[in-house]
Amino acid sequence: MKKGLQAGCWEWNIKGDLPFDDVSLMKNLGFTSDELNTSPIWSQKIPDVNLELFKQQLQSHIKSHATDPFAQEVCFLYKGGKKRYFVFTGRIVQWDNDQPLLMIGSYFDMTSQRETEKELSRVKRFLTKTSDSSEVGGWEINMNTMQVTWTLGTRQIFGLPEDFIPDKDNFAQFFKESPDRQLLKDAFEEAVTKGKSYDLELRVINAADEEIWTRTIGQPEFENGRCIRVYGIFQDITTQKRDAEKLAMKQLQLEAFISSAPAAIAMLDKSYNYIAASKIWMASYNIDVSTIIGKNHLQIFHEISEEWKGYMARCLKGESFKMEEDQFTRRDGKLEWLRWEIKPWYEAPGQVGGIILFTELITEKKRAQEELIKAKEQAEIALQAKSRFLSVMSHEIRTPMNAVIGFSNLLLENPRDDQQEYLNLLKFSADNLMVIINDILSLSKIEEGMVILELIDFNLKELLENIYAINKAVITGKNITLQLNYDKKLPSFVKGDSVRLGQIISNLVNNAVKFTDTGGVTITAKMVVEHHGYSSVYFEVRDTGIGIPEDKQDHVFGIFTQASTETTRKFGGIGLGLAICRRLVELMGGKIKIKSKVGEGSAFYFTLKLKKAGAAAPATKLQGSVSVKDSNSRDTIRGTRLLLAEDNAINVLVVKRYLELWGVEFDVVENGEKAVQLVAENDYDLILMDLQMPVMDGYEAAMKIRQMKEKKYSTIPIIAITASLVGDIKQAVINSGMNSWISKPFNPGELFDIIKNYSRAKSHK
């Protein structure tokens, strides 16, 4: 037993040097008798502090003549430097004249017990620190003595000093005198009498008279059927409770917001049960609010697809989804269009509490959208019909107009004296009618978005001078002047659409001339600013005409609009010129404006940003720049071999007379098939090809000619003759292999220029 307990007996001859019986002790310390010297074992292996205490206890025992017991815990240094703890007890049993001779005793190894106590102390410190950091305290009530024990953590929770001593009377007084205190008393009574543990959330008034929330846990312990103690913990949950209250308040606010939201919104928990839903949600899906809260969304909407269920499951993991247009079938089988969005809502940071659904029934919007698309398609069909109508109208009007203008020009080549005035009036009327036709077609193309602005190099100053020269001739016979002013800083060469710019300025000049009887018209162009390769140029056309009332100035740019009906009767026109000008200026990035005063005149002005050209631009030539009466000019095309493909006898007659007058050799065919045949049999310098002919039209004929094997067929100039240039006719002309076009009715100068330019180009190849 002594060996098992690691205990032993010892004897000490106090006057001698060696212990009597310390073999077991030496073994417990890990030494052999041979390893020890002659000194007593404790003087050799006991640390100094412990040795001093040992000696003091021994002296006290001797002085008391062995009446005081000797008992001492001693730390021994174990072999290897480790410490072991022993409890020594003993007594002096022999004396010599009051001097001790022999002392005997026993020892017990306490090392394991000391290590256990040390570990328990460490665990206690750890638990104390842990409970302090988590705001947890322990408590115990001994039911035999009614002694109450609190840990430091409990005292801190209640705001009490460390030396506060709780008792059975003040234990419950800290709990708020309300249902909380009674609830605790009832729970404690059941624990003591019935052995039921409890876990409660109760309000406490701490030492600072502040209300806090605690979690109170109690566990009874019974022995022989009787409760001997109740113990447990207190935890301060004030922060968690307040956070929960805030969250609950936010949730209530969210529910209230959702309920009154002007949209179809529903709030579900993590099990897809309804927490809240808006009135519009109820109305949209014909649901009673009293029956939906707490009900499961999937049970109410049995028709929800697996795809939608997948969205909801992923939403609980933090994902969001939305769809602008989606179809679903109602329970009554009705097909609806829906816009929806699904998002998670959070009950704590990073903790999803459920799902918020937003839906909007867009069936009516979808139908309206479809109606709008249908209306747009119908409008496009109507626009195409209008375009076709204008194309046909253009062809039908231009064809006879070609005869009127053509024969007028022919008669004016050598008129009789009695016919001169009539012919001039005839030509003037025909020209005015063509202006109206061209204005209608121009506006139609602009409105259809078919006007594509060109970006080519041109001479701006030359363009202005040509406009001036042509209109100078127009005002002959009127008692007014025409002036052109442009400053020296104006760039000569720019990039842009010279044709459209010329059309704008010419329209403004024509308009000014028409409404001016005295005084004059002035064309002005000046530099505004230069920057980064661009020039901002200011254009103005000013007249001293009748002027426009202030309340009418906003209307003059409207379609078919003039300042007054009296103006229309007196000066003519249909009111399209200014509308065309405004739209073209806007296409070029500018804005046309007006200054006018009745009786003093008007000024129309705008500013355009034009890119500078890098080199000298080609000459800008306006229509009507060639005189066909000049015999020297005629010599330039005399002898040219030309094929005319035209099915209209009147047009053939007009063209034939000019060709004969200019000395051009020509053949005439009435359809494209014969044109292809004659081209294969003869050499021509130029082909004039009408587009609309029986048997084979001009497009197909041109393509067949280009497909012929010899090289000359790929280079021979083919010029389209067309009464319509609306739509994509120009592009179709180019795509079919033709070089250019001339529009009917054409003036002699245009036809002459075409023949001269293209026949000359061919002769140089």
Buried (B, 14 or more C-beta within 10 A) or exposed (E): EEEEEBBBBBBBBBEEEBBBEBEBBBBBBEBEEEEBEEEBBBEBBBEEEBBEBBBEBBEEBBEEEBEEEBEBBBBBBBBEEEEBBBBBEBEBEEEEEEEBBBBBBEBBBBBEEBEEEEEEEEEEEEBBEEBBEEBBBBBBBBBEEEBBBBBBBBBBBBBBEEEEEBEEEEBEEBBBEEEBBEBBEEBBEBBBEEEEEBEBBBBBBBEEEEEBBBBBBBBBEEEEEEBEBBBBBBBBBBEEBEEBEEBEEEBEEBBEEBBEBEEBBBBBBEEBBBBBBBBBBBEBBEBEBEEBBEEBBBEBBEEBEEEBEEBBEBBBEEEEBEEEEBEBEEEEEEEBBBBBBBBBBEBEEEEBBBBBBBBBBBBEEBEEEEEEEEEEEEEEEEBEEBBEEBBEBBBEBBBBBBBBBBBBBBBBEEBEEEEEEEBEEBBEEBBEBBBBBBBBBBBBBBBBEEBEBEEBBBBBBBBBBBBBBBBEEBBEEBEBBBEBEBEEEBBEBBBBBBBBBBBBBBBBBBBBBBBBEEBBBBBBBBBEEEEEEBBBBBBBBBBBBBBBEEEBBEBBBEEEBBBEEEBBEEBEBBBBBBBBBBBBBEBBEBEBBBBBEEEEBBBBBBBBBBBBBEEEBEEBEBEBEBEBEEEEBBEBBEEBBBBBBBBBEBBBBBBBBBBEBBEBEBBBBBBBBBBBEBBEEEEBBBBBBBBBBEEBBBBBBBBBBBEBEEEEBEEBBBBBBBBBBBBEBBEBBEEBBBBBBBBBBBBBBBBBBBBBBBBEBBEEE
